[in-house]
């Protein structure tokens, strides 16, 4: 299969822990050119344990590490930013940008807002009525799936919310635990609905008015005892929703009150079923409609609407453990149209 000339950046983490956060949105406005970047210290290389990557509206790259801080690359200089510079925590789990060009850094300890000069750590507002809203410019966070909470930022306040409880014992065959509703993945579909993937409680779609619950056993604890969770939600070019696995895809019915339709995602060979763990950590829908997905130790997968293809990523003889994937505007491992190469910002 000849791959399209899509620039893909893969994020690498050599670790036994897999919790990911993504959900960046396309930017609607171009902000004014940013002044020289003064914060942080100049370094030559990225840390080996990179968790997330983001390209802002000024084409600067942001790399979030798994404990060493945040990297900023403007095409010439690479700078490392840490809690010593005002960042709330050095363990980075997500990076987003609002319409005004502010950068939001998500960590297990909370969210930091960077206005181009300094950081402000957002205070959480606990809604006594757990009131949910959905606006086009909202930013959503899970802060590493802490304590079954999800967070919505409306431009002024960071609200702490909880997903509605479901009968997971009878439906999924599991006893509710402390982290059953902990949120892994947050993504928006083409219609602007926001999706939440959980550790054990399946997935939820919120349309601004009501919730649709996808309560399927393959999204919860498996018969093997494994708990892959719903870490990434994708919408393909046909409007089907993929919930972190290659087994099934879903279509929400025109009247959401009638629920959803579940169908087989792809035809899988016996060899793939036997050798591969068919769940992905992170994914994206490329500009041409292809789906790209990363698996923990299983390489990169591409689905073009007909064929599911797998590409192993190695560093020498060692398999690379992939946490996240991001499509940049101009173009960590970078796909150059033929193969993946290690991204080196100082070259």
Secondary structure, DSSP 8 states (H G I E B T S, - for coil): -------EEEEE--SS-----------SS---------SSEEESS--S-EEEEEE-TTS-EEEEEBSS-EEEE-SS-EEEE-GGGT-S-SBEEEEEE-TT--EEEEETTEEEEE-SS-EEE--EEE-TT------TT-EEE-TTTGGGEEEEE-SS-EEEEE-----HHHHHS----TTTT-EEEEEE-TTS-EEEEESSS-EEEE-SS-EEEE--GGGS--TTS-------EEE-TTS-EEESBSSEEEEE-SSGGG-EEEEE-----HHHHHHS--B-SEEEE-TTS-EEEEETTTEEEEE-SS-EEEE--EETTEE--EEEEEE-S---EEE-SS-EEE--TT-
